[in-house]
Each structure stands twice: as C-alpha cells, then as structure tokens.
C-alpha cells in the first residue's frame, strides 16, 4: 500500500476516477481541441486530476506547444464575392505567419459536422467562423468545449468574446448620406434576416442616418441575402405607397438581384430609382448600369481574424475587434440626382 502511495499518479489513475478514456484525459488537461467533451465531463476530469494529485511531467507539458500550423476557415459557400475576399485576406496573413489554411464550407452539408471535422479532430489549431448560418447557442457550446480556438468573422454572438467585425453601421450611413445628397427623401433598405448580427448593425446604421438626414425610411427584411432576395425585395419596395426613389441593398448579391428586379418591372436605373450596394466587387463595373457601392475592408477583416486567432492559440485573451478602416463610397452609374415627379 505504501509503495502504491509513493507511486506518481498517472493519466490512467485520473481516467479511472473520472470514468473516461485516458486519451480524453490527456487532451482535456492539455486544452487540446481534440478533447471533445461536455463542460461537465471536462470539470469531472480536472477534479479527478486534482484529487489524485496528478501533475503533468515536463515531457507532457511540452506537448502543449504541439501545433498543426494550420488554421481553418468555415464559410457558408463562395457565392458571394465577400467570402472570396475574406478568404484571400486570411490566406495571405496566415502564410506570413507560416500557417497553412484549410477551407471548409457547408453549402451542401451540416455546418456542425464541418466544425467537428475541422476542429474537434485536431486538424487545425484554430477555427475562423465566417458564417451566419450556425445557431448562436451552438457557437457558445463550441467555445465552451474548445476555448482559445474559435474566432467569429464578420459576426458577433453574445457569450462568444473573440470576434472581428467591420463598421457595418457606418457603411449604411455612407450609402444613405450619398443618396440624401442627391436629393432622395424616400429610401428603402433591403436587408437579410433580422436576427443576423451584420444585418442588425447595417439596418440600425441605415435608420440612424435616415433620421440624421431627414429622410423617410422604409425597411424590407428578407430571409436570405442572395440575388433572389434582392430581386424579391425590390418588388416589395416598389409595392410601397409612396414608392421610394432609392434603394440601399444590404449585400452585393442583393443589389445585383435588385437591378434585375427593377429591369423586369420597367423601372429605369438611375433615372427612376437609384441603387447602392453595401460591399463592393469588381463585377460592379460590368453590370448595367455600373453599380454604385460602399467598399468595405474585407481582406483586412480576414487578416485581423488571423491575428486574433494566433493570439488565442498562444494563450492570449479573447476580445472583440472592430476593423478601423472606414467604409468608402465607390460612385458609379446606378445613382443619380432625384428627378421630381418622374
């Protein structure tokens, strides 16, 4: 018995007391992302380690620095040019730090399975989540299971401290101020789902600037943020009485759809309706008419997300980052001064 007491406690001792596998104990005690366990199980393992007096030896402590030197980026797909720009910013900055990049999408699958595959199986050191299609509670649960591993990109969730966002409200304000300067006094904002963080901030910025400019605002809320949503959304805007004379589209694809919807309705842009997109893309120069847009620093957004993720991997504190670059109007041919009684 005395010999047993003198024996140094092992991972196996902790595992027996906690009622789990030894490998899980090792991963949980090292904060390894592959230690996929509930908060209750993780606490039980730590309590068992304390009770038996387990202390990691120097070799085990060295394992904490083991890295895959890879970051994961989860996107909803590549249908929007914004995601391609974010991905480019992430890839470039990660490469500067000697990190590779694994891209994952859930365009045709369950986003929770994609997260499990990328992060829980230890294929990446940290995961950047640039998607609004994962429920807030799922993200909170994920961060609780794998702390120091997840950064939200272009999104904020209550209970998740690590995020990097743009000045979305300011982008809407730039669009409204431009239209007000052109003489428009009835402006409709077409936005995506009301519960989505980016859309909340863009809608609030739109309404605040309309009040500031003395403009009569209207808001159309759509279930999606794609071309179809813009096409259908502008149809709802045209049905309003009085009809707006200008539209602010909450995303670039929505603006493309709005242009098509106005064309089908026989509404001339910009003579009868001005259109501004939130986010810019080179495609805007090849649309008819060329699309006025508010440019936002999406590549820097991706780069700042990498910096925050690597800080977390190295033991830093999670925090909220707002990319300081101001949104910038790129004026093209889809906006023009208001023509009264046209």
QUIDA-V25051 format. One record per residue. N is the residue number from 1. RES is the residue in three letters. SS is DSSP state (alpha for helix, beta for strand, coil for the rest). Layout:
# QUIDA-V25051
N;RES;SS  N;RES;SS
This chain:
# QUIDA-V25051
1;UNK;coil  2;UNK;alpha  3;UNK;alpha  4;UNK;alpha  5;UNK;alpha  6;UNK;alpha  7;UNK;coil  8;UNK;coil  9;UNK;coil  10;UNK;coil  11;UNK;alpha  12;UNK;alpha  13;UNK;alpha  14;UNK;alpha  15;UNK;alpha  16;UNK;alpha  17;UNK;alpha  18;UNK;alpha  19;UNK;coil  20;UNK;coil  21;UNK;coil  22;UNK;alpha  23;UNK;alpha  24;UNK;alpha  25;UNK;alpha  26;UNK;alpha  27;UNK;alpha  28;UNK;alpha  29;UNK;alpha  30;UNK;coil  31;UNK;coil  32;UNK;coil  33;UNK;coil  34;UNK;coil  35;UNK;coil  36;UNK;coil  37;UNK;coil  38;UNK;coil  39;UNK;alpha  40;UNK;alpha  41;UNK;alpha  42;UNK;alpha  43;UNK;alpha  44;UNK;alpha  45;UNK;alpha  46;UNK;alpha  47;UNK;alpha  48;UNK;alpha  49;UNK;alpha  50;UNK;alpha  51;UNK;alpha  52;UNK;alpha  53;UNK;coil  54;UNK;coil  55;UNK;coil  56;UNK;coil  57;UNK;coil  58;UNK;alpha  59;UNK;alpha  60;UNK;alpha  61;UNK;alpha  62;UNK;alpha  63;UNK;alpha  64;UNK;alpha  65;UNK;alpha  66;UNK;coil  67;UNK;coil  68;UNK;coil  69;UNK;coil  70;UNK;beta  71;UNK;beta  72;UNK;beta  73;UNK;beta  74;UNK;beta  75;UNK;beta  76;UNK;coil  77;UNK;coil  78;UNK;coil  79;UNK;coil  80;UNK;coil  81;UNK;alpha  82;UNK;alpha  83;UNK;alpha  84;UNK;alpha  85;UNK;alpha  86;UNK;alpha  87;UNK;alpha  88;UNK;alpha  89;UNK;alpha  90;UNK;alpha  91;UNK;alpha  92;UNK;alpha  93;UNK;alpha  94;UNK;alpha  95;UNK;alpha  96;UNK;alpha  97;UNK;coil  98;UNK;coil  99;UNK;coil  100;UNK;beta  101;UNK;beta  102;UNK;beta  103;UNK;beta  104;UNK;beta  105;UNK;beta  106;UNK;coil  107;UNK;coil  108;UNK;coil  109;UNK;coil  110;UNK;coil  111;UNK;alpha  112;UNK;alpha  113;UNK;alpha  114;UNK;alpha  115;UNK;alpha  116;UNK;alpha  117;UNK;alpha  118;UNK;alpha  119;UNK;alpha  120;UNK;alpha  121;UNK;coil  122;UNK;coil  123;UNK;coil  124;UNK;coil  125;UNK;coil  126;UNK;beta  127;UNK;beta  128;UNK;beta  129;UNK;beta  130;UNK;beta  131;UNK;coil  132;UNK;coil  133;UNK;coil  134;UNK;coil  135;UNK;coil  136;UNK;alpha  137;UNK;alpha  138;UNK;alpha  139;UNK;alpha  140;UNK;alpha  141;UNK;alpha  142;UNK;alpha  143;UNK;alpha  144;UNK;alpha  145;UNK;alpha  146;UNK;coil  147;UNK;coil  148;UNK;coil  149;UNK;coil  150;UNK;beta  151;UNK;beta  152;UNK;beta  153;UNK;beta  154;UNK;coil  155;UNK;coil  156;UNK;coil  157;UNK;beta  158;UNK;coil  159;UNK;coil  160;UNK;beta  161;UNK;coil  162;UNK;coil  163;UNK;beta  164;UNK;beta  165;UNK;beta  166;UNK;coil  167;UNK;coil  168;UNK;alpha  169;UNK;alpha  170;UNK;alpha  171;UNK;alpha  172;UNK;alpha  173;UNK;alpha  174;UNK;alpha  175;UNK;alpha  176;UNK;alpha  177;UNK;alpha  178;UNK;alpha  179;UNK;alpha  180;UNK;alpha  181;UNK;alpha  182;UNK;coil  183;UNK;coil  184;UNK;coil  185;UNK;coil  186;UNK;beta  187;UNK;beta  188;UNK;beta  189;UNK;beta  190;UNK;beta  191;UNK;beta  192;UNK;coil  193;UNK;coil  194;UNK;coil  195;UNK;coil  196;UNK;coil  197;UNK;alpha  198;UNK;alpha  199;UNK;alpha  200;UNK;alpha  201;UNK;alpha  202;UNK;alpha  203;UNK;alpha  204;UNK;alpha  205;UNK;alpha  206;UNK;alpha  207;UNK;alpha  208;UNK;alpha  209;UNK;alpha  210;UNK;alpha  211;UNK;alpha  212;UNK;alpha  213;UNK;alpha  214;UNK;coil  215;UNK;coil  216;UNK;beta  217;UNK;beta  218;UNK;beta  219;UNK;beta  220;UNK;beta  221;UNK;beta  222;UNK;coil  223;UNK;coil  224;UNK;coil  225;UNK;coil  226;UNK;coil  227;UNK;alpha  228;UNK;alpha  229;UNK;alpha  230;UNK;alpha  231;UNK;alpha  232;UNK;alpha  233;UNK;alpha  234;UNK;alpha  235;UNK;alpha  236;UNK;alpha  237;UNK;alpha  238;UNK;alpha  239;UNK;coil  240;UNK;coil  241;UNK;coil  242;UNK;coil  243;UNK;coil  244;UNK;coil  245;UNK;coil  246;UNK;beta  247;UNK;beta  248;UNK;beta  249;UNK;beta  250;UNK;coil  251;UNK;coil  252;UNK;alpha  253;UNK;alpha  254;UNK;alpha  255;UNK;alpha  256;UNK;alpha  257;UNK;alpha  258;UNK;alpha  259;UNK;alpha  260;UNK;alpha  261;UNK;alpha  262;UNK;alpha  263;UNK;alpha  264;UNK;alpha  265;UNK;coil  266;UNK;coil  267;UNK;coil  268;UNK;coil  269;UNK;coil  270;UNK;coil  271;UNK;coil  272;UNK;coil  273;UNK;coil  274;UNK;beta  275;UNK;beta  276;UNK;beta  277;UNK;beta  278;UNK;beta  279;UNK;coil  280;UNK;coil  281;UNK;coil  282;UNK;alpha  283;UNK;alpha  284;UNK;alpha  285;UNK;alpha  286;UNK;alpha  287;UNK;coil  288;UNK;coil  289;UNK;coil  290;UNK;coil  291;UNK;coil  292;UNK;beta  293;UNK;beta  294;UNK;beta  295;UNK;beta  296;UNK;coil  297;UNK;coil  298;UNK;alpha  299;UNK;alpha  300;UNK;alpha  301;UNK;alpha  302;UNK;alpha  303;UNK;alpha  304;UNK;alpha  305;UNK;alpha  306;UNK;alpha  307;UNK;alpha  308;UNK;alpha  309;UNK;alpha  310;UNK;alpha  311;UNK;alpha  312;UNK;alpha  313;UNK;alpha  314;UNK;coil  315;UNK;coil  316;UNK;coil  317;UNK;coil  318;UNK;coil  319;UNK;coil  320;UNK;beta  321;UNK;beta  322;UNK;beta  323;UNK;coil  324;UNK;coil  325;UNK;coil  326;UNK;coil  327;UNK;coil  328;UNK;beta  329;UNK;beta  330;UNK;beta  331;UNK;coil  332;UNK;coil  333;UNK;coil  334;UNK;coil  335;UNK;coil  336;UNK;coil  337;UNK;coil  338;UNK;coil  339;UNK;coil  340;UNK;coil  341;UNK;coil  342;UNK;coil
